């Protein structure tokens, strides 16, 4: 299984560590983006400093960095060149994209 590095916040200790995690595969209607740059969001800072309680998080560890830019590298099932494009996504391998993780695209419309 392919791995990648991710900034992971350990909630109990508030320690951020770079850890290897599995590379995700896109599901139907999704694209995977090879991240080329990631920003730190204020919500990431508040999770780390304890001022934002992680009420909706499952478990004690979370991957930070949901503000990313990169290149579409894999298409999920049902995503074609004719798929409707959202303002934040690209739909062909090699296209640049500014996205939030793996995005769901609307179903392609028949022409």
N, CA and C atoms as an extended XYZ file, in Angstrom:
333
Properties=species:S:1:pos:R:3:atomname:S:1:resname:S:1:resid:I:1 pbc="F F F"
N         0.839       -1.179        0.000 N   UNK     1
C         0.000        0.000        0.000 CA  UNK     1
C         0.886        1.246        0.000 C   UNK     1
N         0.562        2.197       -0.876 N   UNK     2
C         1.326        3.441       -0.957 CA  UNK     2
C         1.053        4.298        0.278 C   UNK     2
N         2.082        5.015        0.687 N   UNK     3
C         1.949        5.885        1.852 CA  UNK     3
C         2.349        7.313        1.504 C   UNK     3
N         1.901        8.249        2.334 N   UNK     4
C         2.266        9.652        2.201 CA  UNK     4
C         2.473       10.227        3.600 C   UNK     4
N         3.099       11.386        3.682 N   UNK     5
C         3.271       12.055        4.965 CA  UNK     5
C         2.096       12.992        5.223 C   UNK     5
N         1.671       13.056        6.467 N   UNK     6
C         0.573       13.938        6.857 CA  UNK     6
C         0.879       14.556        8.212 C   UNK     6
N         0.467       15.808        8.393 N   UNK     7
C         0.571       16.468        9.696 CA  UNK     7
C        -0.604       15.981       10.537 C   UNK     7
N        -0.322       15.262       11.613 N   UNK     8
C        -1.364       14.639       12.431 CA  UNK     8
C        -1.329       15.232       13.836 C   UNK     8
N        -2.481       15.745       14.260 N   UNK     9
C        -2.610       16.298       15.601 CA  UNK     9
C        -3.114       15.216       16.538 C   UNK     9
N        -2.364       14.984       17.614 N   UNK    10
C        -2.773       14.045       18.665 CA  UNK    10
C        -3.483       14.892       19.727 C   UNK    10
N        -4.804       14.779       19.758 N   UNK    11
C        -5.653       15.664       20.571 CA  UNK    11
C        -5.275       15.667       22.061 C   UNK    11
N        -5.131       14.501       22.712 N   UNK    12
C        -4.857       14.541       24.159 CA  UNK    12
C        -3.596       15.323       24.531 C   UNK    12
N        -2.524       15.180       23.737 N   UNK    13
C        -1.256       15.844       24.055 CA  UNK    13
C        -1.082       17.169       23.309 C   UNK    13
N        -1.958       17.437       22.329 N   UNK    14
C        -1.863       18.605       21.441 CA  UNK    14
C        -0.538       18.637       20.687 C   UNK    14
N         0.013       17.477       20.443 N   UNK    15
C         1.279       17.359       19.717 CA  UNK    15
C         1.004       17.106       18.237 C   UNK    15
N         1.687       17.864       17.369 N   UNK    16
C         1.576       17.671       15.931 CA  UNK    16
C         2.803       16.882       15.471 C   UNK    16
N         2.550       15.780       14.762 N   UNK    17
C         3.636       14.928       14.261 CA  UNK    17
C         3.448       14.677       12.777 C   UNK    17
N         4.543       14.593       12.048 N   UNK    18
C         4.513       14.159       10.660 CA  UNK    18
C         4.525       12.638       10.679 C   UNK    18
N         3.476       12.028       10.114 N   UNK    19
C         3.336       10.576       10.150 CA  UNK    19
C         2.986       10.039        8.772 C   UNK    19
N         3.375        8.792        8.526 N   UNK    20
C         3.000        8.121        7.289 CA  UNK    20
C         1.572        7.600        7.422 C   UNK    20
N         0.769        7.855        6.383 N   UNK    21
C        -0.620        7.377        6.331 CA  UNK    21
C        -0.856        6.795        4.943 C   UNK    21
N        -1.848        5.918        4.778 N   UNK    22
C        -2.145        5.374        3.451 CA  UNK    22
C        -2.620        6.465        2.483 C   UNK    22
N        -2.206        6.371        1.233 N   UNK    23
C        -2.694        7.280        0.196 CA  UNK    23
C        -4.144        6.898       -0.101 C   UNK    23
N        -5.082        7.845       -0.010 N   UNK    24
C        -6.488        7.505       -0.248 CA  UNK    24
C        -6.776        7.272       -1.723 C   UNK    24
N        -7.772        6.457       -1.985 N   UNK    25
C        -8.254        6.231       -3.349 CA  UNK    25
C        -9.588        6.954       -3.491 C   UNK    25
N        -9.815        7.640       -4.615 N   UNK    26
C       -11.090        8.345       -4.778 CA  UNK    26
C       -12.239        7.369       -4.981 C   UNK    26
N       -13.383        7.706       -4.426 N   UNK    27
C       -14.581        6.902       -4.612 CA  UNK    27
C       -15.327        7.362       -5.854 C   UNK    27
N       -16.472        6.776       -6.118 N   UNK    28
C       -17.282        7.184       -7.271 CA  UNK    28
C       -17.621        8.672       -7.213 C   UNK    28
N       -17.445        9.358       -8.327 N   UNK    29
C       -17.752       10.779       -8.388 CA  UNK    29
C       -16.722       11.681       -7.745 C   UNK    29
N       -15.564       11.126       -7.369 N   UNK    30
C       -14.516       11.907       -6.720 CA  UNK    30
C       -13.261       11.926       -7.579 C   UNK    30
N       -12.386       12.902       -7.290 N   UNK    31
C       -11.046       12.923       -7.864 CA  UNK    31
C       -10.061       12.960       -6.714 C   UNK    31
N        -8.854       12.437       -6.953 N   UNK    32
C        -7.790       12.557       -5.954 CA  UNK    32
C        -6.835       13.638       -6.439 C   UNK    32
N        -6.378       14.458       -5.515 N   UNK    33
C        -5.473       15.547       -5.842 CA  UNK    33
C        -4.127       15.283       -5.196 C   UNK    33
N        -3.074       15.321       -6.017 N   UNK    34
C        -1.708       15.252       -5.488 CA  UNK    34
C        -1.407       16.638       -4.925 C   UNK    34
N        -1.284       16.739       -3.616 N   UNK    35
C        -1.110       18.027       -2.958 CA  UNK    35
C         0.289       18.560       -3.233 C   UNK    35
N         0.344       19.794       -3.713 N   UNK    36
C         1.618       20.468       -3.975 CA  UNK    36
C         1.895       21.549       -2.937 C   UNK    36
N         0.835       22.055       -2.292 N   UNK    37
C         0.979       23.065       -1.241 CA  UNK    37
C        -0.217       22.957       -0.311 C   UNK    37
N         0.026       23.175        0.979 N   UNK    38
C        -1.060       23.144        1.958 CA  UNK    38
C        -0.885       24.308        2.921 C   UNK    38
N        -2.003       24.924        3.269 N   UNK    39
C        -1.964       26.019        4.220 CA  UNK    39
C        -2.477       25.580        5.574 C   UNK    39
N        -2.123       26.343        6.582 N   UNK    40
C        -2.632       26.090        7.920 CA  UNK    40
C        -3.840       26.996        8.118 C   UNK    40
N        -4.961       26.401        8.377 N   UNK    41
C        -6.200       27.134        8.600 CA  UNK    41
C        -6.286       27.511       10.080 C   UNK    41
N        -7.008       28.565       10.362 N   UNK    42
C        -7.160       28.974       11.758 CA  UNK    42
C        -7.860       27.900       12.583 C   UNK    42
N        -8.747       27.121       11.944 N   UNK    43
C        -9.375       26.029       12.692 CA  UNK    43
C        -8.340       24.977       13.093 C   UNK    43
N        -7.309       24.751       12.256 N   UNK    44
C        -6.221       23.835       12.631 CA  UNK    44
C        -5.484       24.366       13.861 C   UNK    44
N        -5.210       25.667       13.864 N   UNK    45
C        -4.512       26.294       14.999 CA  UNK    45
C        -5.354       26.158       16.265 C   UNK    45
N        -6.652       26.425       16.153 N   UNK    46
C        -7.521       26.336       17.329 CA  UNK    46
C        -7.673       24.904       17.836 C   UNK    46
N        -7.656       23.920       16.936 N   UNK    47
C        -7.646       22.523       17.393 CA  UNK    47
C        -6.373       22.234       18.170 C   UNK    47
N        -5.241       22.713       17.641 N   UNK    48
C        -3.948       22.442       18.279 CA  UNK    48
C        -3.800       23.153       19.616 C   UNK    48
N        -4.332       24.383       19.714 N   UNK    49
C        -4.162       25.108       20.982 CA  UNK    49
C        -5.271       24.813       21.992 C   UNK    49
N        -6.253       24.021       21.586 N   UNK    50
C        -7.296       23.602       22.509 CA  UNK    50
C        -8.501       24.517       22.605 C   UNK    50
N        -8.526       25.621       21.844 N   UNK    51
C        -9.669       26.533       21.926 CA  UNK    51
C       -10.853       26.082       21.071 C   UNK    51
N       -10.646       25.113       20.185 N   UNK    52
C       -11.740       24.532       19.399 CA  UNK    52
C       -11.906       23.088       19.835 C   UNK    52
N       -12.966       22.781       20.569 N   UNK    53
C       -13.154       21.408       21.028 CA  UNK    53
C       -13.494       20.489       19.840 C   UNK    53
N       -12.842       19.352       19.762 N   UNK    54
C       -13.063       18.422       18.641 CA  UNK    54
C       -14.300       17.557       18.839 C   UNK    54
N       -15.469       18.159       18.970 N   UNK    55
C       -16.704       17.427       19.270 CA  UNK    55
C       -17.099       16.431       18.181 C   UNK    55
N       -16.828       16.762       16.919 N   UNK    56
C       -17.274       15.910       15.821 CA  UNK    56
C       -16.197       14.952       15.315 C   UNK    56
N       -15.009       15.023       15.873 N   UNK    57
C       -13.923       14.153       15.423 CA  UNK    57
C       -14.049       12.779       16.059 C   UNK    57
N       -13.773       11.759       15.251 N   UNK    58
C       -13.767       10.392       15.774 CA  UNK    58
C       -12.328       10.025       16.109 C   UNK    58
N       -12.083        9.621       17.307 N   UNK    59
C       -10.742        9.233       17.714 CA  UNK    59
C        -9.961       10.398       18.286 C   UNK    59
N        -8.702       10.123       18.611 N   UNK    60
C        -7.840       11.108       19.257 CA  UNK    60
C        -6.799       11.702       18.332 C   UNK    60
N        -6.845       11.367       17.029 N   UNK    61
C        -5.851       11.863       16.074 CA  UNK    61
C        -6.582       12.385       14.843 C   UNK    61
N        -6.157       13.560       14.344 N   UNK    62
C        -6.769       14.147       13.156 CA  UNK    62
C        -5.671       14.647       12.221 C   UNK    62
N        -5.900       14.493       10.909 N   UNK    63
C        -4.977       15.036        9.918 CA  UNK    63
C        -5.333       16.494        9.682 C   UNK    63
N        -4.331       17.364        9.794 N   UNK    64
C        -4.526       18.791        9.600 CA  UNK    64
C        -4.271       19.158        8.134 C   UNK    64
N        -4.655       20.371        7.753 N   UNK    65
C        -4.315       20.891        6.434 CA  UNK    65
C        -5.353       20.639        5.382 C   UNK    65
N        -6.540       21.227        5.514 N   UNK    66
C        -7.588       21.024        4.522 CA  UNK    66
C        -7.617       22.109        3.455 C   UNK    66
N        -6.732       23.092        3.530 N   UNK    67
C        -6.637       24.126        2.500 CA  UNK    67
C        -5.438       23.792        1.630 C   UNK    67
N        -5.710       23.149        0.501 N   UNK    68
C        -4.612       22.633       -0.318 CA  UNK    68
C        -4.743       23.068       -1.775 C   UNK    68
N        -3.622       22.974       -2.484 N   UNK    69
C        -3.594       23.173       -3.936 CA  UNK    69
C        -2.731       22.074       -4.511 C   UNK    69
N        -3.096       21.590       -5.695 N   UNK    70
C        -2.323       20.523       -6.292 CA  UNK    70
C        -2.793       20.201       -7.688 C   UNK    70
N        -2.555       18.960       -8.084 N   UNK    71
C        -2.867       18.493       -9.430 CA  UNK    71
C        -3.707       17.231       -9.333 C   UNK    71
N        -4.778       17.165      -10.106 N   UNK    72
C        -5.593       15.952      -10.149 CA  UNK    72
C        -4.722       14.819      -10.664 C   UNK    72
N        -4.646       13.705       -9.917 N   UNK    73
C        -3.817       12.588      -10.388 CA  UNK    73
C        -4.597       11.301      -10.626 C   UNK    73
N        -5.791       11.152      -10.026 N   UNK    74
C        -6.593        9.951      -10.240 CA  UNK    74
C        -8.070       10.341      -10.272 C   UNK    74
N        -8.808        9.740      -11.207 N   UNK    75
C       -10.250        9.949      -11.294 CA  UNK    75
C       -10.974        8.759      -10.687 C   UNK    75
N       -12.029        9.026       -9.929 N   UNK    76
C       -12.861        7.955       -9.410 CA  UNK    76
C       -13.843        7.493      -10.469 C   UNK    76
N       -14.502        6.379      -10.192 N   UNK    77
C       -15.485        5.825      -11.123 CA  UNK    77
C       -16.556        6.864      -11.445 C   UNK    77
N       -16.916        6.947      -12.718 N   UNK    78
C       -17.974        7.846      -13.138 CA  UNK    78
C       -17.538        9.262      -13.439 C   UNK    78
N       -16.271        9.605      -13.157 N   UNK    79
C       -15.781       10.945      -13.474 CA  UNK    79
C       -15.158       10.887      -14.865 C   UNK    79
N       -15.672       11.710      -15.758 N   UNK    80
C       -15.157       11.744      -17.124 CA  UNK    80
C       -14.780       13.170      -17.484 C   UNK    80
N       -14.239       13.350      -18.677 N   UNK    81
C       -13.891       14.691      -19.135 CA  UNK    81
C       -15.110       15.581      -19.232 C   UNK    81
N       -16.302       14.984      -19.326 N   UNK    82
C       -17.524       15.767      -19.433 CA  UNK    82
C       -18.154       16.050      -18.078 C   UNK    82
N       -17.510       15.625      -17.002 N   UNK    83
C       -18.084       15.869      -15.676 CA  UNK    83
C       -18.194       17.366      -15.425 C   UNK    83
N       -19.247       17.758      -14.790 N   UNK    84
C       -19.416       19.170      -14.447 CA  UNK    84
C       -18.300       19.575      -13.494 C   UNK    84
N       -17.749       20.734      -13.702 N   UNK    85
C       -16.619       21.202      -12.909 CA  UNK    85
C       -17.108       22.228      -11.897 C   UNK    85
N       -16.759       22.021      -10.638 N   UNK    86
C       -17.090       23.016       -9.619 CA  UNK    86
C       -16.044       24.119       -9.683 C   UNK    86
N       -16.282       25.207       -9.012 N   UNK    87
C       -15.352       26.336       -9.040 CA  UNK    87
C       -14.012       25.973       -8.427 C   UNK    87
N       -13.966       24.909       -7.653 N   UNK    88
C       -12.736       24.591       -6.930 CA  UNK    88
C       -12.058       23.321       -7.416 C   UNK    88
N       -12.485       22.742       -8.521 N   UNK    89
C       -11.920       21.446       -8.888 CA  UNK    89
C       -11.591       21.354      -10.365 C   UNK    89
N       -10.681       20.458      -10.679 N   UNK    90
C       -10.367       20.101      -12.053 CA  UNK    90
C       -10.781       18.648      -12.229 C   UNK    90
N       -10.998       18.205      -13.456 N   UNK    91
C       -11.506       16.846      -13.638 CA  UNK    91
C       -10.653       15.969      -14.543 C   UNK    91
N        -9.483       16.402      -14.909 N   UNK    92
C        -8.611       15.562      -15.735 CA  UNK    92
C        -7.254       15.434      -15.067 C   UNK    92
N        -6.640       14.253      -15.139 N   UNK    93
C        -5.287       14.133      -14.582 CA  UNK    93
C        -4.369       15.184      -15.194 C   UNK    93
N        -3.584       15.808      -14.343 N   UNK    94
C        -2.646       16.832      -14.783 CA  UNK    94
C        -3.183       18.243      -14.673 C   UNK    94
N        -4.494       18.422      -14.474 N   UNK    95
C        -5.050       19.766      -14.322 CA  UNK    95
C        -4.793       20.276      -12.908 C   UNK    95
N        -4.492       21.552      -12.811 N   UNK    96
C        -4.278       22.169      -11.507 CA  UNK    96
C        -5.617       22.330      -10.801 C   UNK    96
N        -5.591       22.237       -9.478 N   UNK    97
C        -6.818       22.361       -8.704 CA  UNK    97
C        -6.521       22.971       -7.345 C   UNK    97
N        -7.430       23.787       -6.869 N   UNK    98
C        -7.400       24.274       -5.493 CA  UNK    98
C        -8.628       23.670       -4.840 C   UNK    98
N        -8.422       22.793       -3.889 N   UNK    99
C        -9.546       22.020       -3.368 CA  UNK    99
C        -9.443       21.814       -1.874 C   UNK    99
N       -10.496       21.212       -1.340 N   UNK   100
C       -10.493       20.759        0.048 CA  UNK   100
C       -10.485       19.253       -0.007 C   UNK   100
N        -9.297       18.647        0.114 N   UNK   101
C        -9.169       17.188        0.111 CA  UNK   101
C        -9.698       16.561       -1.160 C   UNK   101
N       -10.360       15.437       -1.037 N   UNK   102
C       -10.980       14.766       -2.180 CA  UNK   102
C       -12.372       15.342       -2.325 C   UNK   102
N       -12.684       15.850       -3.512 N   UNK   103
C       -13.958       16.539       -3.706 CA  UNK   103
C       -14.966       15.653       -4.405 C   UNK   103
N       -16.226       15.846       -4.096 N   UNK   104
C       -17.323       15.182       -4.807 CA  UNK   104
C       -17.759       16.106       -5.925 C   UNK   104
N       -17.840       15.566       -7.108 N   UNK   105
C       -18.293       16.334       -8.253 CA  UNK   105
C       -19.723       15.963       -8.574 C   UNK   105
N       -20.482       16.912       -9.140 N   UNK   106
C       -21.829       16.556       -9.578 CA  UNK   106
C       -21.756       15.493      -10.671 C   UNK   106
N       -22.819       14.726      -10.835 N   UNK   107
C       -22.862       13.733      -11.904 CA  UNK   107
C       -22.735       14.421      -13.254 C   UNK   107
N       -22.053       13.752      -14.184 N   UNK   108
C       -21.900       14.306      -15.523 CA  UNK   108
C       -23.273       14.396      -16.187 C   UNK   108
N       -23.491       15.429      -16.928 N   UNK   109
C       -24.753       15.593      -17.662 CA  UNK   109
C       -24.569       15.044      -19.062 C   UNK   109
N       -25.553       14.343      -19.546 N   UNK   110
C       -25.450       13.826      -20.901 CA  UNK   110
C       -25.688       14.963      -21.887 C   UNK   110
N       -24.985       14.904      -23.016 N   UNK   111
C       -25.108       15.978      -24.006 CA  UNK   111
C       -25.832       15.479      -25.235 C   UNK   111
